[in-house]
Amino acid sequence: MARVCKQKYSTRGGEHHESPTWYIEFTDHKNVLRRLPASTGKAAAQEMLRNVVRLVAYHVSSGGQVDPTLMPFLEALPPATRNSLVKIGLLSGQQAASGKPLSEHLDDFATALGAKGNTKAHVVLQTARIRNVFTACGFTFYSDLNGAAVANALQTMRADTILLPVVKAQNTIF
């Protein structure tokens, strides 16, 4: 069973209200009925429901894998929703982290480099180099990473660098 609905609630005064947020209800891979907040728009909630139902169906049929075509959808989900899918068991923690922007991963990497005792200059240099590659390739999320694009970007960056001629001591008159 899968549906889109709005929750109803009562105030202390006994007034009945309807939540502005649409929710999706679906049966997960363990046949447990789940409800997650979706959005304030019904069409967006219906689209989210379709994708979550596809996620569950693929998870069941593949033995726990995630449909690669759903990665853009999963990356665009709010972190709280991704974390809910991890708690349910539809996503692994690693798959949930793939929805985190690469810029945040890079910030975490910079923190880890600093914690290892590297100098501030080294941390800044390394993260700037990585950020330049991400920018040149147009990478935003983990699923965007592509080895060929990185190789091409590095080749272009190296070609743009002015190489100074090597001066040998024996050829130089002082």
Secondary structure as a PSIPRED ss2 file (coil, helix, strand):
# PSIPRED VFORMAT (PSIPRED V4.0)

   1 M C   1.000  0.000  0.000
   2 A C   1.000  0.000  0.000
   3 R E   0.000  0.000  1.000
   4 V E   0.000  0.000  1.000
   5 C E   0.000  0.000  1.000
   6 K E   0.000  0.000  1.000
   7 Q E   0.000  0.000  1.000
   8 K E   0.000  0.000  1.000
   9 Y E   0.000  0.000  1.000
  10 S E   0.000  0.000  1.000
  11 T C   1.000  0.000  0.000
  12 R C   1.000  0.000  0.000
  13 G C   1.000  0.000  0.000
  14 G C   1.000  0.000  0.000
  15 E C   1.000  0.000  0.000
  16 H E   0.000  0.000  1.000
  17 H E   0.000  0.000  1.000
  18 E E   0.000  0.000  1.000
  19 S E   0.000  0.000  1.000
  20 P E   0.000  0.000  1.000
  21 T E   0.000  0.000  1.000
  22 W E   0.000  0.000  1.000
  23 Y E   0.000  0.000  1.000
  24 I E   0.000  0.000  1.000
  25 E E   0.000  0.000  1.000
  26 F E   0.000  0.000  1.000
  27 T E   0.000  0.000  1.000
  28 D C   1.000  0.000  0.000
  29 H C   1.000  0.000  0.000
  30 K C   1.000  0.000  0.000
  31 N C   1.000  0.000  0.000
  32 V C   1.000  0.000  0.000
  33 L E   0.000  0.000  1.000
  34 R E   0.000  0.000  1.000
  35 R E   0.000  0.000  1.000
  36 L E   0.000  0.000  1.000
  37 P E   0.000  0.000  1.000
  38 A E   0.000  0.000  1.000
  39 S E   0.000  0.000  1.000
  40 T C   1.000  0.000  0.000
  41 G C   1.000  0.000  0.000
  42 K H   0.000  1.000  0.000
  43 A H   0.000  1.000  0.000
  44 A H   0.000  1.000  0.000
  45 A H   0.000  1.000  0.000
  46 Q H   0.000  1.000  0.000
  47 E H   0.000  1.000  0.000
  48 M H   0.000  1.000  0.000
  49 L H   0.000  1.000  0.000
  50 R H   0.000  1.000  0.000
  51 N H   0.000  1.000  0.000
  52 V H   0.000  1.000  0.000
  53 V H   0.000  1.000  0.000
  54 R H   0.000  1.000  0.000
  55 L H   0.000  1.000  0.000
  56 V H   0.000  1.000  0.000
  57 A H   0.000  1.000  0.000
  58 Y H   0.000  1.000  0.000
  59 H H   0.000  1.000  0.000
  60 V H   0.000  1.000  0.000
  61 S H   0.000  1.000  0.000
  62 S H   0.000  1.000  0.000
  63 G C   1.000  0.000  0.000
  64 G C   1.000  0.000  0.000
  65 Q C   1.000  0.000  0.000
  66 V C   1.000  0.000  0.000
  67 D C   1.000  0.000  0.000
  68 P H   0.000  1.000  0.000
  69 T H   0.000  1.000  0.000
  70 L H   0.000  1.000  0.000
  71 M H   0.000  1.000  0.000
  72 P H   0.000  1.000  0.000
  73 F H   0.000  1.000  0.000
  74 L H   0.000  1.000  0.000
  75 E H   0.000  1.000  0.000
  76 A H   0.000  1.000  0.000
  77 L C   1.000  0.000  0.000
  78 P C   1.000  0.000  0.000
  79 P H   0.000  1.000  0.000
  80 A H   0.000  1.000  0.000
  81 T H   0.000  1.000  0.000
  82 R H   0.000  1.000  0.000
  83 N H   0.000  1.000  0.000
  84 S H   0.000  1.000  0.000
  85 L H   0.000  1.000  0.000
  86 V H   0.000  1.000  0.000
  87 K H   0.000  1.000  0.000
  88 I H   0.000  1.000  0.000
  89 G C   1.000  0.000  0.000
  90 L C   1.000  0.000  0.000
  91 L C   1.000  0.000  0.000
  92 S C   1.000  0.000  0.000
  93 G H   0.000  1.000  0.000
  94 Q H   0.000  1.000  0.000
  95 Q H   0.000  1.000  0.000
  96 A H   0.000  1.000  0.000
  97 A H   0.000  1.000  0.000
  98 S C   1.000  0.000  0.000
  99 G C   1.000  0.000  0.000
 100 K C   1.000  0.000  0.000
 101 P C   1.000  0.000  0.000
 102 L H   0.000  1.000  0.000
 103 S H   0.000  1.000  0.000
 104 E H   0.000  1.000  0.000
 105 H H   0.000  1.000  0.000
 106 L H   0.000  1.000  0.000
 107 D H   0.000  1.000  0.000
 108 D H   0.000  1.000  0.000
 109 F H   0.000  1.000  0.000
 110 A H   0.000  1.000  0.000
 111 T H   0.000  1.000  0.000
 112 A H   0.000  1.000  0.000
 113 L H   0.000  1.000  0.000
 114 G H   0.000  1.000  0.000
 115 A H   0.000  1.000  0.000
 116 K C   1.000  0.000  0.000
 117 G C   1.000  0.000  0.000
 118 N C   1.000  0.000  0.000
 119 T C   1.000  0.000  0.000
 120 K H   0.000  1.000  0.000
 121 A H   0.000  1.000  0.000
 122 H H   0.000  1.000  0.000
 123 V H   0.000  1.000  0.000
 124 V H   0.000  1.000  0.000
 125 L H   0.000  1.000  0.000
 126 Q H   0.000  1.000  0.000
 127 T H   0.000  1.000  0.000
 128 A H   0.000  1.000  0.000
 129 R H   0.000  1.000  0.000
 130 I H   0.000  1.000  0.000
 131 R H   0.000  1.000  0.000
 132 N H   0.000  1.000  0.000
 133 V H   0.000  1.000  0.000
 134 F H   0.000  1.000  0.000
 135 T H   0.000  1.000  0.000
 136 A H   0.000  1.000  0.000
 137 C H   0.000  1.000  0.000
 138 G C   1.000  0.000  0.000
 139 F C   1.000  0.000  0.000
 140 T C   1.000  0.000  0.000
 141 F C   1.000  0.000  0.000
 142 Y H   0.000  1.000  0.000
 143 S H   0.000  1.000  0.000
 144 D H   0.000  1.000  0.000
 145 L C   1.000  0.000  0.000
 146 N C   1.000  0.000  0.000
 147 G H   0.000  1.000  0.000
 148 A H   0.000  1.000  0.000
 149 A H   0.000  1.000  0.000
 150 V H   0.000  1.000  0.000
 151 A H   0.000  1.000  0.000
 152 N H   0.000  1.000  0.000
 153 A H   0.000  1.000  0.000
 154 L H   0.000  1.000  0.000
 155 Q H   0.000  1.000  0.000
 156 T H   0.000  1.000  0.000
 157 M H   0.000  1.000  0.000
 158 R H   0.000  1.000  0.000
 159 A H   0.000  1.000  0.000
 160 D H   0.000  1.000  0.000
 161 T C   1.000  0.000  0.000
 162 I C   1.000  0.000  0.000
 163 L C   1.000  0.000  0.000
 164 L C   1.000  0.000  0.000
 165 P C   1.000  0.000  0.000
 166 V C   1.000  0.000  0.000
 167 V C   1.000  0.000  0.000
 168 K C   1.000  0.000  0.000
 169 A H   0.000  1.000  0.000
 170 Q H   0.000  1.000  0.000
 171 N H   0.000  1.000  0.000
 172 T C   1.000  0.000  0.000
 173 I C   1.000  0.000  0.000
 174 F C   1.000  0.000  0.000
